[in-house]
Amino acid sequence: MNRRLFITIHLYPSSFFAAAVLLVAISGGLYLVGVKGEVAETVVTSLPKAGRGPLDALSKADMQALLADAGVEDFDFDYVRQSGKRAYTRPTSRTHYLVDATGPAVDIIRREPDLQARMIELHKGHGPTVFKTFQKVFALGMVFIILSGLWLGLTAPRLVRNTTISFGAGLALFLVLVLA
């Protein structure tokens, strides 16, 4: 494969995944400086626990039944994420519901994340199933982009010195911070 073709192959995934890279960089950077977003919560209803059976292993059908009991009809979600006596409809990167059975009743809570909270949820892999599949492809694409860019820099006579210094400095800083 000639160098020009390899550069073109490197360019297309780089351009294609630019929006995803920006989402990860912006959402992660804002999160690290304390801008984590807000999730507005509204208690839809509180249902009695009596006669409901165990609430620590809700299936999608169980969640749909609880939401129907709460008057929430035709709400679409991919799956349920359980954490003890609390269960969340997923994805949580959009309006979703929390079933909280930690108290004396079963609270059904509507949760609406703002833009930053949505971005964080996508960043964490809590988006729709199809987006999670995209993130897996994105991860592979990023490995290819980084390795191919490094290879292109190391095999270009005019770039090899600067690429080596830059890569070495980045690797050294990474190791110092990881091992500290």
N, C-alpha and C positions, 0 to 999 in steps of 0.2 A: 504494500500500500504506500503510495507516495505521500509526502508530507502535506501537500496542499489539500488532498482529500481528507487526511486525518484532521487537519485544522478545521475544515468544513464540518466534519462529523462532530468535532468538539464544540463548534459554534452553535449548532442547532439545539442540542439538549441544554446548553448554557442559556440560550435565549428562551427556550420553552419553559424552563423551570425558574426563570427570573422572578415571577410573581410569588411562587412558593418560597423562594429564598428570602424575599422581602417580608413576607408574612412571618416567617420564623425569626428573622433578625429584629423586626420592629416589635412584635409581640413579646419576644423573649427579653429584648432590651428594656422595654417599658416595664415588664414584670420585675426585672432585677433592680430597677430604680424605684420600685414601690407602686407603680401604676398598674394595679391588678384588675381593674374593672369592677363593675357592680352587677349584682344579680338581684333584681326586684322580686320579692317573694310575696305572694298573695295566698292566704289560706282559703282554699275553695270550700272545704267542709271538714268536719271531724266526724268520723264514723265510730260506732261502738266496736270494741274488739270482740265482744261475745259472739260466738258462732262463726268466726272467720277462719279458724284453723291457724296453723303456723304461718307467721308472717316473716320468717327469716330465710325463705327460699322461694321467692315469688317468680313464677314463670311469666312469659309475655301474656298468656291467657289470663292468669291471676291478676296481673296489672290492669289489663283491659277491663276485667270485671270490677275491680275496685274503682277505676276511673268512671265506669258506667254508673256505679252506685253513687258516685259523687256528682253525677250529672254532666260529666265530660264525655261527649259523644264524638265519634269520628276523629279521634286524635291519633295521628300516625307516628309511630316510633319504630326503631329498628330492633331494640332488645332492652333488657332490664339489667341494671348493674346493682347488685346487692352489697350492702355494707352493714352487717349486723341486722338491726331492726329498721334500717333505712334502705329504701330502694329508689333508684332513679331511672326514669325512662332515658334512653339514649337515642339520638345524640344529645349531649348537653350544650352543644354549640348553637342551639336555637332554643326557642321556648320549649320547656320540658316540665315534667311533674316529678315531685318527690313524695313518696309515701313514707311518713314518719310514724313508726309504731313504738317509739321509745317511751311515750307517756301513757296516760290512762286511756287514751283514745287513739284511733288511727287518723292522723292528719293528712289530708291531701293538699299539697302546696304547689301552686303554679309558680314556676321560676322563669324569669325573662332576663337573659344576660344582655348587657350593653355591648357595643362593638368590641371594646378591649377584652371583655370577658369571653366573648365569642371567639376572638382570635386565640386567646390562651387555650380554650378548650380544643380548638383545632390543632394548635401546636402540641398539645398533650396527647393527641390521637383520640379525642372524644367526639369526633365528628361523625357524619353519616358513614355507613359501611363503604359506600363507593368512594368517599374521600379518603378513608383509611387505606383502601387499595391503591389509590393515587399516591398516598404518602409512602407506601412501600416501593412503588416504582420510582418515586422521587428520590428516596434514599439510595437506591441502586444507581440512579442517574447522577446523583451528587458524587458518589464514589468514582464513577467513570469520569466525570468532568474534572475532578480534582487530580486524579491520577494521570489522565491524558494531558491536562495542562502542565502538570509537573514534568511529564515525559517530554512534552514539546519544548519546555524551557530548558531542560537538561540536554537535549539533543541539538539545540541551535547554538552554533559556535559563539554568536554574539550575545547570547542570553545565559549560557551555562554558568558563568561566574556569579552573576547577580541572582540567578535562580538558586544556586547552591547556597549562597550566603543567606538569602531570604528564607529558604526552607530550613536551613540549619538553625538560624536564630529563632524561627517560629517553633521548631521542634524542641530546642533547648528551653525556651520560655514555658512551653506546654509542660514539659517534664518537670521543671522546677515547681510550677504551680500545682501539678498533680501530686507530686511527691512531698510537698511541703506540709 
